[in-house]
């Protein structure tokens, strides 16, 4: 609980500064927010500072442990990079009077995600879910001068309401079957009942999986993703694609295995296999057709969600470590791509792939960063994305069943498809140079360059020191 308390302290400090600081000093609110959140992130990494023991509060509704704290630290790193990337945009003419609101909403959503991950009772999970979803809707609509932003916010809030209703319907069935909403209580009841009412259990799980599937953009619950990603401000889009997705994946893993792990083979194994195959395949095929880079990365993130689900299928110490490593690598890779898109969009307003033709001649550093991001997302060695996919596949096949081998084979085939469309971006920047580049030479803001340096260091560093996975494996197994 100490991480959440410290996060709320940072939120209150930013809120009070935004409320009482004179208007002539408001331009420093963004830097203050990043500095305070950066200090909080560093403090969370100090061993033993916030406590490493397994603890639970609120009658067991909330629980934390070293591995849960590590998951939250990973999300903190991603949120900090997003905040730094957004400084140039939030200080623009249209946004400068609402600087503090963006960082306050970001911290509130992160607080809700932390509750989702630490919840051991579905009531606590729903509180965290709504605490994360409602501020995100405001963030999607943050650019009030763009119609697309308003449209994206309406689609997002309607989807959030609909998915929450489906999830709550599933919980009502679960409560009717077990008489409790504690994860451990549900697991005990399902074991004791020996799953006599299997049909109702499968229906309940279908609703629960569907409700969380909307948050993860799993197919067929993904239709909102591309429109919302395109209409939202780029900083919000990057936050949605990485932090929101990562937290939902960790929470989903905890729900499925701690509450319903006893009926894995009987009830929901086949559901996850079907969702993974559909998500990876549909995401890849639709990404090929996209020209708007934000829509392109939206379908890319849908496909990546399918790979993330492989870590959930193989829940054990190896699966948890692989999932943590994959999300960490995904944070650096995806935020590097979105950082380049945001830098270009802030200067030129261009987000189409054809506009990037010849970018290597006018802005070689941005082109190089985008190339590294695409290589990592595609899983090309020696970059970090290769090792993240290798570990996630290894954790999946450790189960040894024929079905999982087929599932991993389909995922590997889809990796080849993803390699094609990721290289389309590299081709536009480095090969399609016969046409004059519509993006002129420019110097991006220092905050944007700083965030891109961190992302590049993460992409290269986690590829070189991929044995960092061993530390996560030991942590997950303790």
C-alpha positions in Angstrom: 0.0 0.0 0.0 3.0 2.3 0.4 3.4 2.7 -3.3 -0.2 3.9 -3.6 0.2 6.3 -0.7 3.4 7.8 -2.1 1.7 8.2 -5.5 -1.2 10.0 -3.9 1.3 12.3 -2.1 2.9 13.2 -5.4 -0.6 13.7 -6.9 -1.6 16.1 -4.0 1.6 18.1 -4.3 1.0 18.6 -8.1 -2.6 19.4 -7.4 -1.8 22.0 -4.8 0.9 23.5 -6.9 -1.5 23.7 -9.9 -4.1 25.3 -7.6 -2.1 27.9 -5.8 1.0 28.7 -7.9 0.8 32.1 -9.6 -0.2 32.0 -13.3 3.2 33.4 -14.4 4.8 30.3 -12.8 2.4 27.8 -14.3 4.7 26.9 -17.1 6.9 25.0 -14.6 4.0 22.7 -13.5 5.0 20.1 -16.1 8.6 20.0 -15.0 7.6 19.9 -11.4 5.3 16.9 -12.0 8.0 15.0 -13.9 10.6 15.7 -11.2 8.3 14.7 -8.3 7.2 11.6 -10.2 10.8 10.7 -11.1 11.8 10.9 -7.5 8.9 8.7 -6.5 9.9 6.2 -9.2 13.5 6.1 -8.0 12.4 5.7 -4.4 10.2 2.7 -5.4 13.3 0.9 -6.8 15.3 1.2 -3.5 15.3 -2.3 -2.0 13.4 -2.4 1.3 12.5 1.3 1.3 8.8 0.7 0.8 8.8 -2.8 2.3 9.3 -6.1 0.5 7.2 -8.4 2.7 3.9 -9.9 1.5 1.1 -7.9 3.2 -2.6 -7.6 2.9 -5.1 -5.0 4.1 -8.8 -4.3 4.1 -9.7 -7.8 5.2 -7.5 -9.4 2.4 -9.1 -7.4 -0.4 -5.8 -5.8 -1.2 -2.5 -7.6 -1.2 1.1 -6.8 -2.2 4.4 -8.7 -2.5 7.8 -8.2 -4.0 6.7 -9.3 -7.5 3.7 -7.0 -7.3 5.9 -4.1 -6.3 8.2 -4.9 -9.3 5.2 -4.9 -11.6 4.2 -1.4 -10.4 7.8 -0.2 -10.7 7.7 -1.3 -14.4 4.5 0.7 -15.0 6.0 3.7 -13.1 8.9 3.7 -15.6 6.5 3.8 -18.6 4.4 6.5 -17.0 7.4 8.7 -16.3 8.6 8.4 -20.0 5.1 9.4 -21.2 5.1 12.4 -18.9 8.5 13.6 -20.1 7.4 13.1 -23.8 4.3 15.1 -23.2 6.1 18.3 -21.9 6.5 19.8 -25.4 2.8 19.2 -26.3 1.4 20.3 -22.9 3.2 23.6 -23.1 1.7 24.4 -26.5 -0.6 27.4 -26.9 -3.8 25.2 -26.9 -2.9 23.2 -23.8 -0.9 25.5 -21.6 -3.8 26.5 -19.3 -4.4 22.9 -18.4 -0.9 21.6 -17.8 -1.5 20.4 -14.3 -4.7 18.5 -15.2 -2.9 16.2 -17.6 -0.4 15.0 -15.0 -3.0 14.8 -12.3 -5.3 12.6 -14.4 -2.3 10.4 -15.4 -1.5 9.8 -11.7 -5.1 9.0 -10.9 -5.3 6.4 -13.7 -2.1 4.9 -12.5 -3.5 4.7 -8.9 -6.5 2.8 -10.3 -4.3 0.4 -12.2 -2.3 -0.3 -9.0 -5.5 -1.2 -7.2 -6.4 -3.5 -10.1 -3.1 -5.4 -9.8 -3.2 -5.7 -6.0 -6.8 -6.5 -5.6 -7.8 -9.9 -4.3 -11.5 -9.2 -4.2 -13.6 -8.3 -7.2 -15.1 -5.2 -5.4 -11.6 -3.8 -5.0 -10.9 -4.7 -8.7 -14.0 -2.8 -9.9 -13.1 0.3 -7.8 -9.6 0.2 -9.4 -11.0 -0.4 -12.9 -13.3 2.6 -12.7 -10.7 4.8 -11.1 -8.5 4.0 -14.1 -11.1 4.2 -16.8 -12.9 7.5 -16.1 -9.9 9.8 -16.0 -8.6 8.1 -19.1 -11.8 9.2 -20.9 -11.1 12.8 -19.9 -7.5 12.4 -21.1 -8.7 11.1 -24.5 -10.9 14.3 -24.8 -8.1 16.5 -23.6 -7.6 18.3 -26.9 -10.9 20.1 -26.8 -10.2 22.0 -30.1 -10.2 18.8 -32.2 -13.4 17.1 -33.2 -11.6 13.8 -33.5 -10.6 13.9 -29.8 -14.2 14.4 -28.8 -15.3 11.5 -31.0 -12.6 9.3 -29.6 -13.6 10.1 -26.0 -17.3 9.3 -26.7 -16.3 5.9 -28.2 -13.9 5.2 -25.3 -16.5 6.0 -22.6 -19.2 4.0 -24.3 -16.9 1.1 -24.7 -15.8 1.4 -21.1 -19.4 1.5 -19.8 -20.4 -1.5 -22.0 -17.4 -3.6 -21.0 -17.9 -2.8 -17.3 -21.5 -3.9 -17.6 -20.5 -7.2 -19.2 -17.9 -7.7 -16.5 -20.4 -7.1 -13.8 -22.8 -9.5 -15.3 -20.1 -12.2 -15.2 -19.4 -11.3 -11.6 -23.1 -11.8 -10.7 -22.9 -15.3 -12.2 -19.7 -16.0 -10.3 -21.2 -14.8 -7.0 -24.3 -16.9 -7.7 -22.1 -20.0 -8.1 -19.7 -19.5 -5.2 -21.3 -17.0 -2.8 -18.1 -14.9 -2.5 -16.1 -12.4 -4.5 -12.7 -13.1 -2.9 -10.3 -14.7 -5.4 -9.2 -17.3 -2.9 -12.8 -18.0 -1.8 -13.9 -18.5 -5.4 -11.0 -20.9 -6.0 -11.9 -22.9 -2.9 -15.6 -23.1 -3.8 -14.8 -24.2 -7.3 -12.6 -27.0 -6.1 -15.0 -28.1 -3.4 -18.0 -28.1 -5.9 -15.9 -30.1 -8.4 -17.4 -27.8 -11.1 -20.8 -29.5 -11.1 -22.5 -26.6 -12.9 -20.0 -26.3 -15.7 -22.3 -24.6 -18.2 -23.0 -21.6 -15.9 -19.3 -21.4 -15.0 -18.3 -21.2 -18.6 -20.9 -18.5 -19.2 -19.7 -16.6 -16.2 -16.1 -16.9 -17.4 -17.0 -15.8 -20.9 -18.5 -12.6 -19.5 -15.5 -11.9 -17.2 -13.0 -12.6 -20.0 -15.0 -10.4 -22.4 -15.1 -7.5 -19.9 -11.3 -7.6 -19.4 -10.8 -8.3 -23.1 -12.1 -4.9 -23.9 -9.4 -3.3 -21.8 -6.7 -5.4 -23.4 -8.1 -4.8 -27.0 -8.4 -8.5 -27.6 -10.2 -9.6 -30.7 -13.2 -9.5 -31.1 -13.4 -6.7 -28.5 -10.9 -4.5 -30.3 -13.0 -2.4 -32.6 -12.7 0.8 -30.5 -8.9 0.8 -30.4 -7.9 2.2 -33.8 -10.5 5.1 -33.7 -9.6 6.1 -30.1 -5.8 5.9 -30.7 -6.2 8.0 -33.8 -8.4 10.7 -32.2 -6.7 11.0 -28.8 -3.6 13.2 -28.3 -0.5 11.2 -29.1 0.7 11.4 -25.5 -2.6 9.8 -24.3 -2.4 7.3 -27.1 1.0 6.1 -26.0 -0.2 5.9 -22.4 -3.2 3.8 -23.5 -1.1 1.5 -25.7 1.5 0.7 -23.0 0.6 1.5 -19.4 -3.1 0.7 -19.6 -2.5 -2.5 -21.6 0.3 -3.7 -19.3 -1.7 -3.1 -16.1 -4.7 -4.9 -17.6 -2.6 -7.9 -18.5 -1.1 -8.2 -15.0 -4.5 -7.9 -13.4 -6.0 -10.4 -15.9 -3.3 -12.9 -15.0 -4.0 -12.6 -11.3 -7.8 -12.9 -11.8 -7.7 -16.0 -14.0 -5.2 -18.0 -12.0 -6.0 -17.0 -8.5 -9.7 -17.2 -8.9 -10.3 -19.6 -11.7 -7.0 -21.6 -12.0 -8.6 -24.7 -10.6 -10.9 -25.0 -13.7 -8.3 -24.0 -16.3 -8.5 -27.1 -18.5 -12.2 -27.6 -18.1 -13.5 -24.0 -18.5 -11.2 -21.3 -20.0 -8.1 -22.9 -21.6 -9.8 -23.1 -25.0 -11.2 -19.5 -24.6 -7.7 -18.1 -24.2 -6.2 -20.1 -27.1 -9.0 -18.8 -29.4 -8.5 -15.2 -28.3 -4.8 -15.4 -28.7 -4.9 -16.8 -32.2 -7.6 -14.3 -33.3 -5.9 -11.3 -31.6 -2.4 -11.9 -33.1 -3.7 -12.7 -36.6 -6.3 -10.0 -37.0 -4.0 -7.4 -35.5 -1.3 -8.2 -37.9 -3.5 -8.4 -41.0 -5.2 -5.1 -40.3 -1.9 -3.4 -39.5 -0.7 -4.0 -43.1 -3.6 -1.9 -44.4 -2.9 1.2 -42.3 -1.3 4.4 -43.5 -2.0 6.6 -40.5 0.8 5.7 -38.1 -1.3 6.0 -35.0 -3.8 3.5 -36.4 -0.9 1.4 -37.6 0.5 1.2 -34.0 -3.1 0.6 -32.7 -3.3 -2.6 -34.6 0.3 -3.4 -33.8 -0.7 -3.1 -30.1 -3.6 -5.4 -30.6 -1.2 -8.0 -32.0 1.2 -7.4 -29.2 -1.7 -8.0 -26.7 -1.9 -11.5 -28.1 1.7 -12.2 -27.4 1.3 -10.8 -23.9 -1.5 -13.3 -23.4 0.9 -16.2 -23.9 2.5 -15.2 -20.6 -0.9 -15.5 -19.0 -1.5 -19.0 -20.5 1.8 -20.2 -19.0 1.2 -18.9 -15.5 4.1 -20.0 -13.3 7.3 -18.4 -12.2 8.6 -18.5 -15.8 5.3 -17.1 -17.3 5.2 -14.3 -14.8 8.9 -13.4 -15.4 8.4 -13.5 -19.2 5.3 -11.3 -19.0 7.1 -8.7 -16.8 10.1 -8.7 -19.2 7.8 -8.5 -22.3 5.9 -5.5 -20.9 9.1 -3.7 -19.9 10.6 -4.2 -23.4 7.3 -3.2 -25.0 7.3 0.0 -22.9 10.6 1.1 -24.3 9.9 0.0 -27.9 6.4 1.4 -28.3 7.1 4.6 -26.5 10.2 5.2 -28.8 7.9 4.9 -31.8 5.2 7.1 -30.3 7.9 9.6 -29.2 9.1 10.0 -32.8 5.5 10.3 -34.0 4.8 13.0 -31.4 7.9 14.9 -32.2 7.0 15.0 -35.9 3.4 15.8 -35.2 4.2 18.7 -32.8 6.3 20.3 -35.5 4.5 19.5 -38.7 1.1 17.9 -37.8 1.9 15.0 -40.1 1.1 11.4 -39.0 0.8 9.6 -42.3 3.3 6.9 -43.3 3.8 8.4 -46.7 4.9 11.6 -45.1 7.9 9.7 -43.6 9.4 9.0 -47.1 13.0 10.1 -46.9 12.9 11.0 -43.2 16.4 9.6 -42.9 17.8 12.5 -45.0 16.0 15.3 -43.2 15.9 13.9 -39.6 18.4 11.0 -39.4 18.3 10.7 -35.6 14.5 10.4 -35.5 14.6 7.9 -38.4 17.2 5.8 -36.6 15.2 5.8 -33.4 12.0 4.8 -35.3 14.0 2.0 -37.0 15.2 0.6 -33.7 11.7 0.7 -32.3 10.3 -1.2 -35.4 13.1 -3.7 -35.2 12.4 -4.3 -31.5 8.6 -4.6 -32.0 9.2 -7.1 -34.8 11.5 -9.2 -32.7 14.7 -8.8 -34.7 17.9 -9.7 -32.9 19.9 -8.4 -31.1 17.4 -5.9 -29.9 15.3 -6.4 -26.8 12.1 -7.3 -28.6 13.8 -10.5 -29.9 14.5 -11.7 -26.3 11.1 -10.7 -25.0 9.4 -12.9 -27.7 11.9 -15.7 -27.1 11.2 -15.8 -23.4 7.4 -15.5 -23.8 7.4 -18.4 -26.3 9.7 -20.5 -24.1 7.4 -20.0 -21.1 4.4 -21.0 -23.1 5.8 -24.2 -24.5 7.1 -25.2 -21.0 3.6 -26.7 -20.5 4.5 -29.4 -23.1 0.9 -30.0 -24.5 0.3 -30.4 -28.2 -2.2 -27.6 -28.2 0.3 -25.1 -26.8 2.9 -26.2 -29.5 0.3 -25.4 -32.2 -0.5 -22.1 -30.6 3.1 -21.1 -30.4 3.6 -22.2 -34.0 0.8 -19.9 -35.2 2.3 -17.1 -33.1 5.7 -17.6 -34.8 4.1 -17.5 -38.2 2.4 -14.3 -37.3 5.8 -12.9 -36.3 6.9 -13.2 -39.9 3.8 -11.2 -41.0 4.5 -8.5 -38.4 8.1 -8.3 -39.7 6.7 -7.3 -43.1 4.6 -4.4 -41.9 7.1 -3.1 -39.4 9.7 -2.9 -42.2 7.2 -0.9 -44.3 8.0 2.0 -42.0 11.7 1.5 -42.3 11.3 1.2 -46.1 9.5 4.6 -46.1 12.2 6.3 -44.2 15.3 4.8 -45.8 14.4 3.5 -49.2 11.5 5.7 -50.5 13.8 8.7 -51.0 13.1 9.5 -54.6 10.3 11.8 -53.5 11.1 14.9 -51.5 10.3 14.4 -47.8 7.4 16.5 -46.7 8.8 16.6 -43.2 11.5 19.3 -43.1 14.6 19.3 -40.9 13.8 20.4 -37.4 15.1 20.2 -33.8 12.7 18.5 -31.4 12.2 19.7 -27.8 14.7 18.6 -25.2 12.1 16.7 -23.3 11.3 14.7 -26.4 15.0 14.0 -27.1 15.5 12.9 -23.5 12.7 10.4 -23.6 13.9 9.0 -26.9 17.4 8.6 -25.5 16.0 6.6 -22.6 13.9 4.4 -24.9 16.8 3.7 -27.2 19.0 2.9 -24.2 16.3 0.5 -23.0 15.9 -1.2 -26.4 19.6 -1.7 -26.8 20.4 -2.3 -23.2 17.8 -4.9 -22.5 19.0 -6.7 -25.7 22.6 -6.7 -24.5 21.9 -7.5 -20.8 18.9 -9.9 -21.5 20.1 -11.9 -18.5 18.0 -9.3 -16.5 15.3 -11.8 -17.2 17.0 -14.1 -14.6 16.5 -11.5 -11.9 12.8 -11.3 -12.8 12.6 -15.1 -12.8 14.1 -15.3 -9.3 11.7 -12.6 -8.1 8.7 -14.3 -9.6 9.6 -17.7 -8.0 10.2 -16.4 -4.5 
